[in-house]
Amino acid sequence: MPDDSGLLIVMSGPSGVGKSTVIGRLAERHPLEFSVSVTTREPRPGEVDGTHYRFIDESTYAAMAEAGDLLEWARYGGHGYGTPAAPVWEAVAAGRDVLLDIENDGAMQVKGRFPAAVTIFLLPPGDDELRARLEGRGDTTGVDLERRLAVVAEQVAHARANYDWLVVNDDLERAVDEILRILTVSRRIDA
């Protein structure tokens, strides 16, 4: 990539870690473009095509995946989701930083196709804090809570072995400051 190209930033983290809050604050402090993913599911109330997702049919999704037009893709709940590659490449080539908010598997697909991508995994401050955050949401209790915490343990172990950077989200501003330092260092390394 040319020296004036942007960064492709991949942010992942377990449910309850505060990823959306961190990304929102990061976007207030650093110019970012967000990729609009495609999905084969129907729009939910209030979702706007082209803003929240691009809603496509199964045959279009399959054709995009087969042609290599998706930077990463996966199926969740019986529906296809993916990141169109062309808009990401165009923005990065034009010098704009692009952030993808995706799960571990998708992050590794992106890293495989674009090794210069900066992968950042947000960690909870600790198991007890994450448990409290998940319980505080009110949508996770009992067996489901234990299942989610087991998934988190797997995600964290995977991240420790595969991500470029791990950031503990114990304080919003400190976490965002650390991510901004990571982006500065990554830009120097890539130049």
C-alpha positions as protocol buffer text, in pm:
chain_id: "A"
residue {
  index: 1
  type: MET
  ca { x: 0 y: 0 z: 0 }
}
residue {
  index: 2
  type: PRO
  ca { x: 122 y: 356 z: -64 }
}
residue {
  index: 3
  type: ASP
  ca { x: 248 y: 558 z: 232 }
}
residue {
  index: 4
  type: ASP
  ca { x: -61 y: 780 z: 225 }
}
residue {
  index: 5
  type: SER
  ca { x: -308 y: 493 z: 245 }
}
residue {
  index: 6
  type: GLY
  ca { x: -547 y: 458 z: 533 }
}
residue {
  index: 7
  type: LEU
  ca { x: -559 y: 183 z: 791 }
}
residue {
  index: 8
  type: LEU
  ca { x: -797 y: -109 z: 794 }
}
residue {
  index: 9
  type: ILE
  ca { x: -887 y: -149 z: 1161 }
}
residue {
  index: 10
  type: VAL
  ca { x: -1065 y: -459 z: 1285 }
}
residue {
  index: 11
  type: MET
  ca { x: -1223 y: -432 z: 1630 }
}
residue {
  index: 12
  type: SER
  ca { x: -1361 y: -734 z: 1810 }
}
residue {
  index: 13
  type: GLY
  ca { x: -1463 y: -816 z: 2161 }
}
residue {
  index: 14
  type: PRO
  ca { x: -1704 y: -1027 z: 2360 }
}
residue {
  index: 15
  type: SER
  ca { x: -2063 y: -938 z: 2431 }
}
residue {
  index: 16
  type: GLY
  ca { x: -2081 y: -694 z: 2722 }
}
residue {
  index: 17
  type: VAL
  ca { x: -1729 y: -554 z: 2686 }
}
residue {
  index: 18
  type: GLY
  ca { x: -1853 y: -209 z: 2577 }
}
residue {
  index: 19
  type: LYS
  ca { x: -1730 y: -228 z: 2219 }
}
residue {
  index: 20
  type: SER
  ca { x: -2004 y: -3 z: 2076 }
}
residue {
  index: 21
  type: THR
  ca { x: -1932 y: 264 z: 2337 }
}
residue {
  index: 22
  type: VAL
  ca { x: -1557 y: 251 z: 2270 }
}
residue {
  index: 23
  type: ILE
  ca { x: -1609 y: 266 z: 1893 }
}
residue {
  index: 24
  type: GLY
  ca { x: -1848 y: 559 z: 1928 }
}
residue {
  index: 25
  type: ARG
  ca { x: -1600 y: 754 z: 2141 }
}
residue {
  index: 26
  type: LEU
  ca { x: -1313 y: 662 z: 1908 }
}
residue {
  index: 27
  type: ALA
  ca { x: -1511 y: 797 z: 1612 }
}
residue {
  index: 28
  type: GLU
  ca { x: -1558 y: 1127 z: 1797 }
}
residue {
  index: 29
  type: ARG
  ca { x: -1181 y: 1161 z: 1832 }
}
residue {
  index: 30
  type: HIS
  ca { x: -1052 y: 1009 z: 1506 }
}
residue {
  index: 31
  type: PRO
  ca { x: -1197 y: 1021 z: 1155 }
}
residue {
  index: 32
  type: LEU
  ca { x: -1323 y: 674 z: 1067 }
}
residue {
  index: 33
  type: GLU
  ca { x: -1532 y: 519 z: 795 }
}
residue {
  index: 34
  type: PHE
  ca { x: -1756 y: 232 z: 886 }
}
residue {
  index: 35
  type: SER
  ca { x: -1820 y: -47 z: 643 }
}
residue {
  index: 36
  type: VAL
  ca { x: -2184 y: -130 z: 574 }
}
residue {
  index: 37
  type: SER
  ca { x: -2220 y: -508 z: 584 }
}
residue {
  index: 38
  type: VAL
  ca { x: -2451 y: -713 z: 367 }
}
residue {
  index: 39
  type: THR
  ca { x: -2702 y: -956 z: 513 }
}
residue {
  index: 40
  type: THR
  ca { x: -2961 y: -1196 z: 382 }
}
residue {
  index: 41
  type: ARG
  ca { x: -3198 y: -1140 z: 673 }
}
residue {
  index: 42
  type: GLU
  ca { x: -3499 y: -914 z: 654 }
}
residue {
  index: 43
  type: PRO
  ca { x: -3466 y: -558 z: 790 }
}
residue {
  index: 44
  type: ARG
  ca { x: -3575 y: -506 z: 1148 }
}
residue {
  index: 45
  type: PRO
  ca { x: -3804 y: -215 z: 1233 }
}
residue {
  index: 46
  type: GLY
  ca { x: -3615 y: 111 z: 1194 }
}
residue {
  index: 47
  type: GLU
  ca { x: -3326 y: -35 z: 991 }
}
residue {
  index: 48
  type: VAL
  ca { x: -3247 y: 147 z: 669 }
}
residue {
  index: 49
  type: ASP
  ca { x: -3100 y: -32 z: 368 }
}
residue {
  index: 50
  type: GLY
  ca { x: -2754 y: 104 z: 296 }
}
residue {
  index: 51
  type: THR
  ca { x: -2720 y: 256 z: 644 }
}
residue {
  index: 52
  type: HIS
  ca { x: -2750 y: -32 z: 890 }
}
residue {
  index: 53
  type: TYR
  ca { x: -2695 y: -310 z: 635 }
}
residue {
  index: 54
  type: ARG
  ca { x: -2734 y: -374 z: 267 }
}
residue {
  index: 55
  type: PHE
  ca { x: -3017 y: -626 z: 255 }
}
residue {
  index: 56
  type: ILE
  ca { x: -2962 y: -879 z: -24 }
}
residue {
  index: 57
  type: ASP
  ca { x: -3104 y: -1215 z: -125 }
}
residue {
  index: 58
  type: GLU
  ca { x: -2933 y: -1551 z: -83 }
}
residue {
  index: 59
  type: SER
  ca { x: -2831 y: -1584 z: -449 }
}
residue {
  index: 60
  type: THR
  ca { x: -2662 y: -1242 z: -449 }
}
residue {
  index: 61
  type: TYR
  ca { x: -2484 y: -1328 z: -123 }
}
residue {
  index: 62
  type: ALA
  ca { x: -2362 y: -1662 z: -261 }
}
residue {
  index: 63
  type: ALA
  ca { x: -2241 y: -1495 z: -582 }
}
residue {
  index: 64
  type: MET
  ca { x: -2052 y: -1227 z: -385 }
}
residue {
  index: 65
  type: ALA
  ca { x: -1883 y: -1488 z: -165 }
}
residue {
  index: 66
  type: GLU
  ca { x: -1795 y: -1709 z: -465 }
}
residue {
  index: 67
  type: ALA
  ca { x: -1650 y: -1414 z: -661 }
}
residue {
  index: 68
  type: GLY
  ca { x: -1435 y: -1299 z: -368 }
}
residue {
  index: 69
  type: ASP
  ca { x: -1633 y: -977 z: -338 }
}
residue {
  index: 70
  type: LEU
  ca { x: -1666 y: -1020 z: 40 }
}
residue {
  index: 71
  type: LEU
  ca { x: -1369 y: -940 z: 260 }
}
residue {
  index: 72
  type: GLU
  ca { x: -1515 y: -1169 z: 526 }
}
residue {
  index: 73
  type: TRP
  ca { x: -1839 y: -1358 z: 562 }
}
residue {
  index: 74
  type: ALA
  ca { x: -2022 y: -1588 z: 799 }
}
residue {
  index: 75
  type: ARG
  ca { x: -2362 y: -1730 z: 877 }
}
residue {
  index: 76
  type: TYR
  ca { x: -2542 y: -1650 z: 1202 }
}
residue {
  index: 77
  type: GLY
  ca { x: -2892 y: -1762 z: 1285 }
}
residue {
  index: 78
  type: GLY
  ca { x: -2940 y: -1904 z: 937 }
}
residue {
  index: 79
  type: HIS
  ca { x: -2859 y: -1575 z: 762 }
}
residue {
  index: 80
  type: GLY
  ca { x: -2551 y: -1465 z: 570 }
}
residue {
  index: 81
  type: TYR
  ca { x: -2350 y: -1161 z: 677 }
}
residue {
  index: 82
  type: GLY
  ca { x: -2041 y: -1017 z: 513 }
}
residue {
  index: 83
  type: THR
  ca { x: -1824 y: -714 z: 443 }
}
residue {
  index: 84
  type: PRO
  ca { x: -1812 y: -598 z: 79 }
}
residue {
  index: 85
  type: ALA
  ca { x: -1445 y: -569 z: -14 }
}
residue {
  index: 86
  type: ALA
  ca { x: -1451 y: -296 z: -283 }
}
residue {
  index: 87
  type: PRO
  ca { x: -1567 y: -4 z: -64 }
}
residue {
  index: 88
  type: VAL
  ca { x: -1309 y: -96 z: 201 }
}
residue {
  index: 89
  type: TRP
  ca { x: -1022 y: -116 z: -50 }
}
residue {
  index: 90
  type: GLU
  ca { x: -1128 y: 213 z: -212 }
}
residue {
  index: 91
  type: ALA
  ca { x: -1143 y: 401 z: 120 }
}
residue {
  index: 92
  type: VAL
  ca { x: -809 y: 265 z: 243 }
}
residue {
  index: 93
  type: ALA
  ca { x: -643 y: 342 z: -92 }
}
residue {
  index: 94
  type: ALA
  ca { x: -783 y: 698 z: -71 }
}
residue {
  index: 95
  type: GLY
  ca { x: -614 y: 746 z: 267 }
}
residue {
  index: 96
  type: ARG
  ca { x: -918 y: 700 z: 490 }
}
residue {
  index: 97
  type: ASP
  ca { x: -916 y: 475 z: 796 }
}
residue {
  index: 98
  type: VAL
  ca { x: -1187 y: 210 z: 788 }
}
residue {
  index: 99
  type: LEU
  ca { x: -1314 y: 29 z: 1096 }
}
residue {
  index: 100
  type: LEU
  ca { x: -1478 y: -313 z: 1087 }
}
residue {
  index: 101
  type: ASP
  ca { x: -1668 y: -426 z: 1397 }
}
residue {
  index: 102
  type: ILE
  ca { x: -1667 y: -804 z: 1351 }
}
residue {
  index: 103
  type: GLU
  ca { x: -1629 y: -1132 z: 1534 }
}
residue {
  index: 104
  type: ASN
  ca { x: -1306 y: -1333 z: 1570 }
}
residue {
  index: 105
  type: ASP
  ca { x: -1362 y: -1560 z: 1269 }
}
residue {
  index: 106
  type: GLY
  ca { x: -1429 y: -1266 z: 1039 }
}
residue {
  index: 107
  type: ALA
  ca { x: -1127 y: -1082 z: 1177 }
}
residue {
  index: 108
  type: MET
  ca { x: -903 y: -1373 z: 1085 }
}
residue {
  index: 109
  type: GLN
  ca { x: -1053 y: -1385 z: 735 }
}
residue {
  index: 110
  type: VAL
  ca { x: -972 y: -1015 z: 695 }
}
residue {
  index: 111
  type: LYS
  ca { x: -617 y: -1065 z: 828 }
}
residue {
  index: 112
  type: GLY
  ca { x: -569 y: -1352 z: 581 }
}
residue {
  index: 113
  type: ARG
  ca { x: -673 y: -1136 z: 286 }
}
residue {
  index: 114
  type: PHE
  ca { x: -514 y: -812 z: 410 }
}
residue {
  index: 115
  type: PRO
  ca { x: -221 y: -884 z: 645 }
}
residue {
  index: 116
  type: ALA
  ca { x: -165 y: -511 z: 709 }
}
residue {
  index: 117
  type: ALA
  ca { x: -505 y: -489 z: 884 }
}
residue {
  index: 118
  type: VAL
  ca { x: -472 y: -376 z: 1246 }
}
residue {
  index: 119
  type: THR
  ca { x: -661 y: -623 z: 1467 }
}
residue {
  index: 120
  type: ILE
  ca { x: -767 y: -500 z: 1810 }
}
residue {
  index: 121
  type: PHE
  ca { x: -952 y: -709 z: 2066 }
}
residue {
  index: 122
  type: LEU
  ca { x: -1128 y: -540 z: 2356 }
}
residue {
  index: 123
  type: LEU
  ca { x: -1095 y: -730 z: 2681 }
}
residue {
  index: 124
  type: PRO
  ca { x: -1319 y: -693 z: 2984 }
}
residue {
  index: 125
  type: PRO
  ca { x: -1143 y: -571 z: 3300 }
}
residue {
  index: 126
  type: GLY
  ca { x: -1208 y: -913 z: 3452 }
}
residue {
  index: 127
  type: ASP
  ca { x: -1447 y: -1203 z: 3465 }
}
residue {
  index: 128
  type: ASP
  ca { x: -1644 y: -1060 z: 3758 }
}
residue {
  index: 129
  type: GLU
  ca { x: -1689 y: -724 z: 3585 }
}
residue {
  index: 130
  type: LEU
  ca { x: -1803 y: -890 z: 3262 }
}
residue {
  index: 131
  type: ARG
  ca { x: -2047 y: -1111 z: 3453 }
}
residue {
  index: 132
  type: ALA
  ca { x: -2189 y: -800 z: 3623 }
}
residue {
  index: 133
  type: ARG
  ca { x: -2221 y: -616 z: 3289 }
}
residue {
  index: 134
  type: LEU
  ca { x: -2402 y: -909 z: 3126 }
}
residue {
  index: 135
  type: GLU
  ca { x: -2632 y: -953 z: 3426 }
}
residue {
  index: 136
  type: GLY
  ca { x: -2697 y: -578 z: 3429 }
}
residue {
  index: 137
  type: ARG
  ca { x: -2832 y: -592 z: 3074 }
}
residue {
  index: 138
  type: GLY
  ca { x: -3122 y: -799 z: 3200 }
}
residue {
  index: 139
  type: ASP
  ca { x: -3131 y: -1021 z: 2891 }
}
residue {
  index: 140
  type: THR
  ca { x: -2891 y: -1289 z: 3015 }
}
residue {
  index: 141
  type: THR
  ca { x: -2940 y: -1513 z: 3319 }
}
residue {
  index: 142
  type: GLY
  ca { x: -2867 y: -1864 z: 3443 }
}
residue {
  index: 143
  type: VAL
  ca { x: -2756 y: -2118 z: 3187 }
}
residue {
  index: 144
  type: ASP
  ca { x: -2744 y: -1861 z: 2906 }
}
residue {
  index: 145
  type: LEU
  ca { x: -2510 y: -1643 z: 3114 }
}
residue {
  index: 146
  type: GLU
  ca { x: -2276 y: -1936 z: 3178 }
}
residue {
  index: 147
  type: ARG
  ca { x: -2284 y: -2028 z: 2808 }
}
residue {
  index: 148
  type: ARG
  ca { x: -2195 y: -1670 z: 2711 }
}
residue {
  index: 149
  type: LEU
  ca { x: -1910 y: -1659 z: 2963 }
}
residue {
  index: 150
  type: ALA
  ca { x: -1772 y: -1986 z: 2821 }
}
residue {
  index: 151
  type: VAL
  ca { x: -1784 y: -1835 z: 2471 }
}
residue {
  index: 152
  type: VAL
  ca { x: -1603 y: -1527 z: 2602 }
}
residue {
  index: 153
  type: ALA
  ca { x: -1327 y: -1747 z: 2745 }
}
residue {
  index: 154
  type: GLU
  ca { x: -1281 y: -1909 z: 2402 }
}
residue {
  index: 155
  type: GLN
  ca { x: -1283 y: -1571 z: 2225 }
}
residue {
  index: 156
  type: VAL
  ca { x: -1024 y: -1426 z: 2464 }
}
residue {
  index: 157
  type: ALA
  ca { x: -795 y: -1729 z: 2429 }
}
residue {
  index: 158
  type: HIS
  ca { x: -821 y: -1701 z: 2049 }
}
residue {
  index: 159
  type: ALA
  ca { x: -755 y: -1326 z: 2062 }
}
residue {
  index: 160
  type: ARG
  ca { x: -447 y: -1365 z: 2281 }
}
residue {
  index: 161
  type: ALA
  ca { x: -300 y: -1600 z: 2021 }
}
residue {
  index: 162
  type: ASN
  ca { x: -406 y: -1418 z: 1703 }
}
residue {
  index: 163
  type: TYR
  ca { x: -478 y: -1046 z: 1741 }
}
residue {
  index: 164
  type: ASP
  ca { x: -219 y: -772 z: 1697 }
}
residue {
  index: 165
  type: TRP
  ca { x: -335 y: -577 z: 2002 }
}
residue {
  index: 166
  type: LEU
  ca { x: -536 y: -641 z: 2319 }
}
residue {
  index: 167
  type: VAL
  ca { x: -695 y: -345 z: 2498 }
}
residue {
  index: 168
  type: VAL
  ca { x: -858 y: -375 z: 2839 }
}
residue {
  index: 169
  type: ASN
  ca { x: -1177 y: -168 z: 2857 }
}
residue {
  index: 170
  type: ASP
  ca { x: -1159 y: -74 z: 3223 }
}
residue {
  index: 171
  type: ASP
  ca { x: -1192 y: 301 z: 3157 }
}
residue {
  index: 172
  type: LEU
  ca { x: -1346 y: 443 z: 2839 }
}
residue {
  index: 173
  type: GLU
  ca { x: -1106 y: 734 z: 2784 }
}
residue {
  index: 174
  type: ARG
  ca { x: -799 y: 526 z: 2870 }
}
residue {
  index: 175
  type: ALA
  ca { x: -908 y: 252 z: 2628 }
}
residue {
  index: 176
  type: VAL
  ca { x: -969 y: 504 z: 2348 }
}
residue {
  index: 177
  type: ASP
  ca { x: -633 y: 674 z: 2419 }
}
residue {
  index: 178
  type: GLU
  ca { x: -462 y: 336 z: 2391 }
}
residue {
  index: 179
  type: ILE
  ca { x: -635 y: 260 z: 2061 }
}
residue {
  index: 180
  type: LEU
  ca { x: -531 y: 599 z: 1923 }
}
residue {
  index: 181
  type: ARG
  ca { x: -169 y: 521 z: 2020 }
}
residue {
  index: 182
  type: ILE
  ca { x: -202 y: 183 z: 1844 }
}
residue {
  index: 183
  type: LEU
  ca { x: -323 y: 355 z: 1526 }
}
residue {
  index: 184
  type: THR
  ca { x: -30 y: 600 z: 1539 }
}
residue {
  index: 185
  type: VAL
  ca { x: 222 y: 317 z: 1584 }
}
residue {
  index: 186
  type: SER
  ca { x: 55 y: 107 z: 1313 }
}
residue {
  index: 187
  type: ARG
  ca { x: 69 y: 394 z: 1066 }
}
residue {
  index: 188
  type: ARG
  ca { x: 446 y: 429 z: 1130 }
}
residue {
  index: 189
  type: ILE
  ca { x: 503 y: 56 z: 1091 }
}
residue {
  index: 190
  type: ASP
  ca { x: 302 y: 44 z: 768 }
}
residue {
  index: 191
  type: ALA
  ca { x: 478 y: 350 z: 617 }
}
